[in-house]
Amino acid sequence: MFVASDMPDAVRAMLPEAFALAEPPQGETSEVAFVRSSGRPDIVIKRTDNPLYSQWLQREAKVLAALADSGLPIPEVVGHHVDGDTDWLLMTRLPGDDGWQALVSACPNRRRTLLRALGEMLARIHSLPIPSALSDADSTPWLDRHRIYAAELSLEDELLSSFGPPPPEVRTFIHGDFTLDNVLFCDDRVCGVIDWSGCGAGDPRFDIALALATSPELVLDPADLEAFFDGYVGDDLPGPLRVMVQELYGVG
């Protein structure tokens, strides 16, 4: 983890005069630290000098700005600074319990309450109009872009490869990395969704698959899946998307 002396003056100027840095439990693609100061909410700082991850930080800053008025529980950008080859992104830290830890430690009844809330949040995201500011500059489809990312990171792309194209009438705004580690729960509701660099017009099945990817640590049973889709297939979900999900997953 970086230390305060590593920060350029422009980054230090965005922070309180007195603060301490704490290392979070995760942060694989960028160096991440929490900025803690007396009487003020924590700030999250991400830093990277990797060209690919730098693109992701720049994308995340753009996404959070574009979604600022969406009503979604997302971080607020405090500042973004490029210092030579190094990108710094500062944002507010959201409260809440790590989604993965909350789910695996919950009793069956509470687990289903959490899964229903997870489905409801994902439906809110998928029902959001695609912000014009996030229209991709090139013509590379979202799925192809993520296959390229997976190849550059030497990651398995079995999930990506398992999808054919969605029906042409289904054009959905997706998170792109909707794992439980990127979800925060407060009092059995989703109170935060983080790590937005992979979002855009994409395949909703990818978000659903990641949201339900709990094996082998936790094997979801039919009642768990029913709870998730009860939350997901609501009245506000766009009609074509609702039909596709009902047909694919056999839900009412």
C-alpha positions in Angstrom: 0.0 0.0 0.0 1.2 3.5 -0.7 1.9 6.0 2.0 1.1 9.7 2.4 4.5 10.8 1.1 3.8 9.0 -2.2 0.9 11.4 -2.9 1.4 14.3 -5.2 0.5 17.7 -3.9 -2.7 17.8 -6.0 -4.0 14.7 -4.3 -3.0 15.8 -0.8 -4.9 19.0 -1.5 -8.2 17.0 -1.8 -7.7 15.5 1.7 -8.2 16.8 5.2 -5.1 18.3 6.8 -4.7 15.5 9.3 -5.5 11.9 8.3 -4.4 8.3 8.6 -4.3 5.6 5.9 -5.7 2.2 6.4 -5.4 -0.8 4.1 -8.7 -2.4 3.0 -9.2 -6.2 2.7 -9.4 -6.1 -1.1 -8.2 -4.1 -4.1 -6.6 -6.4 -6.7 -6.3 -4.2 -9.8 -5.3 -1.0 -8.1 -3.6 0.0 -4.8 -6.4 1.0 -2.5 -6.4 2.8 0.8 -9.0 4.3 3.2 -8.3 7.9 4.3 -9.5 8.3 7.9 -9.8 11.7 9.7 -11.5 12.9 12.8 -15.1 14.0 12.3 -15.3 13.3 8.6 -16.4 10.3 6.5 -13.7 8.0 5.1 -12.4 8.5 1.6 -11.3 5.7 -0.7 -8.2 6.3 -2.8 -7.3 4.1 -5.7 -3.9 4.4 -7.4 -2.4 2.6 -10.4 0.4 3.0 -12.9 -0.7 -0.1 -15.0 -2.0 1.2 -18.4 -5.0 -1.2 -18.4 -6.0 -0.5 -14.8 -5.5 3.2 -15.5 -8.1 3.0 -18.2 -10.5 1.3 -15.7 -9.9 4.1 -13.1 -10.6 6.8 -15.7 -13.7 4.8 -16.8 -14.9 4.5 -13.2 -14.5 8.3 -12.6 -16.6 8.9 -15.7 -19.2 6.4 -14.8 -19.7 7.7 -11.2 -20.1 11.3 -12.6 -22.6 10.1 -15.2 -24.6 8.2 -12.5 -24.5 10.9 -9.8 -28.2 11.7 -10.2 -29.4 8.1 -10.8 -30.5 7.5 -7.3 -28.3 4.4 -7.1 -26.2 3.9 -3.9 -22.8 4.6 -5.4 -19.7 6.5 -4.3 -19.3 10.2 -5.0 -16.1 11.3 -6.8 -14.0 13.5 -4.6 -11.3 14.0 -7.2 -9.4 12.4 -10.0 -5.7 13.2 -10.8 -3.2 11.9 -13.3 0.4 12.4 -12.3 2.7 11.2 -15.2 1.9 7.5 -15.6 0.0 7.2 -12.3 -3.8 7.6 -11.9 -5.3 8.6 -8.6 -9.1 8.3 -8.0 -10.6 9.6 -4.8 -14.2 8.8 -3.8 -16.5 8.6 -0.7 -16.5 5.4 1.2 -19.9 3.8 1.5 -21.1 2.2 4.7 -22.3 -1.4 4.9 -21.3 -5.0 5.3 -19.4 -6.9 2.6 -22.1 -8.7 0.6 -20.2 -12.0 0.4 -19.6 -12.2 4.2 -23.2 -11.2 4.9 -24.6 -13.9 2.7 -22.4 -16.8 3.8 -23.0 -16.0 7.5 -26.7 -15.6 7.2 -29.3 -18.2 8.3 -31.5 -19.5 5.4 -34.4 -17.1 6.0 -32.1 -14.0 6.2 -30.1 -15.3 3.2 -33.3 -15.3 1.1 -34.1 -11.8 2.3 -30.6 -10.6 1.2 -30.9 -12.4 -2.1 -34.3 -10.7 -2.8 -32.7 -7.3 -2.0 -29.9 -8.2 -4.3 -32.3 -9.0 -7.1 -34.2 -5.8 -6.5 -30.9 -3.7 -6.8 -29.8 -5.5 -9.9 -33.2 -4.8 -11.5 -32.8 -1.1 -10.6 -29.5 -1.1 -12.4 -30.8 -3.0 -15.5 -33.8 -0.7 -15.7 -31.7 2.4 -15.8 -31.5 4.2 -19.2 -28.0 4.0 -20.6 -26.4 7.4 -20.0 -25.4 9.2 -23.2 -22.1 10.1 -21.5 -21.2 6.4 -21.4 -21.7 5.6 -25.0 -18.6 3.8 -26.1 -16.2 5.7 -28.4 -15.5 2.6 -30.5 -17.8 -0.1 -32.0 -16.4 -3.0 -30.0 -19.4 -4.7 -28.3 -19.3 -4.9 -24.5 -18.8 -8.7 -24.5 -15.9 -8.6 -26.9 -14.2 -5.8 -24.8 -14.5 -8.0 -21.7 -13.1 -11.0 -23.5 -10.1 -8.8 -24.5 -9.7 -7.7 -20.8 -9.8 -11.4 -19.7 -7.2 -12.3 -22.2 -4.9 -9.4 -21.1 -5.3 -10.5 -17.5 -4.8 -14.2 -18.3 -8.2 -14.9 -16.7 -10.5 -17.7 -17.5 -13.4 -16.5 -19.7 -15.6 -19.6 -19.5 -18.5 -17.4 -18.3 -18.0 -15.0 -21.0 -17.8 -17.7 -23.6 -21.0 -19.4 -22.4 -23.2 -16.6 -23.6 -24.5 -16.2 -27.1 -25.9 -12.7 -28.0 -29.0 -11.6 -26.2 -32.2 -11.0 -28.2 -31.8 -7.9 -30.3 -34.6 -6.0 -28.5 -32.8 -6.4 -25.2 -30.3 -3.6 -24.7 -29.5 -3.3 -21.0 -27.3 -1.1 -18.8 -25.3 -3.5 -16.7 -22.8 -3.2 -13.9 -20.3 -5.6 -15.5 -18.7 -6.9 -12.2 -21.8 -7.5 -10.0 -20.1 -9.9 -7.6 -21.0 -10.0 -3.9 -17.7 -8.4 -3.0 -18.9 -5.3 -4.8 -22.2 -5.1 -2.9 -22.8 -3.7 0.6 -25.7 -4.5 2.9 -27.2 -2.4 5.6 -30.1 -3.9 7.6 -31.0 -6.5 5.0 -31.0 -4.0 2.1 -28.4 -3.1 -0.5 -26.9 0.2 0.6 -23.9 0.3 -1.7 -22.6 -0.9 -5.1 -19.0 -0.2 -5.9 -16.4 -0.8 -8.7 -18.2 0.5 -11.7 -15.4 0.5 -14.3 -16.9 -2.4 -16.3 -20.4 -1.0 -16.7 -22.1 -0.1 -20.0 -24.6 -1.4 -22.5 -24.1 -5.1 -22.0 -25.5 -8.6 -21.4 -27.7 -8.7 -18.3 -27.1 -12.5 -18.0 -23.5 -11.7 -17.0 -24.6 -9.6 -14.0 -27.1 -12.3 -13.0 -24.5 -15.1 -13.2 -22.0 -13.1 -11.1 -24.6 -12.2 -8.5 -25.4 -15.9 -8.0 -21.8 -17.2 -8.2 -21.5 -18.5 -4.6 -20.3 -22.1 -5.2 -18.5 -24.0 -3.8 -18.5 -22.2 -0.5 -22.3 -21.7 -0.6 -24.6 -23.8 -2.8 -27.8 -21.9 -3.4 -31.0 -24.0 -3.2 -34.2 -23.5 -5.3 -35.7 -21.3 -2.6 -32.7 -19.0 -2.7 -32.9 -18.6 -6.4 -36.7 -18.0 -6.2 -36.0 -15.2 -3.7 -33.5 -13.6 -6.0 -35.7 -13.6 -9.0 -38.7 -12.5 -6.9 -36.7 -9.4 -6.3 -35.4 -9.1 -9.8 -38.6 -9.6 -12.0 -40.5 -6.6 -10.8 -43.0 -4.2 -12.5 -40.3 -1.7 -13.4 -38.1 -4.2 -15.3 -38.3 -3.5 -19.1 -40.7 -5.9 -20.8 -38.3 -7.5 -23.3 -35.7 -8.1 -20.5 -38.4 -9.6 -18.2 -39.5 -12.0 -20.9 -35.9 -13.1 -21.7 -35.2 -13.7 -18.0 -38.5 -15.6 -17.5 -37.7 -17.9 -20.4 -34.1 -18.5 -19.6 -34.5 -19.0 -15.8 -38.0 -20.4 -15.7 -39.3 -17.7 -13.4 -42.8 -16.2 -13.2 
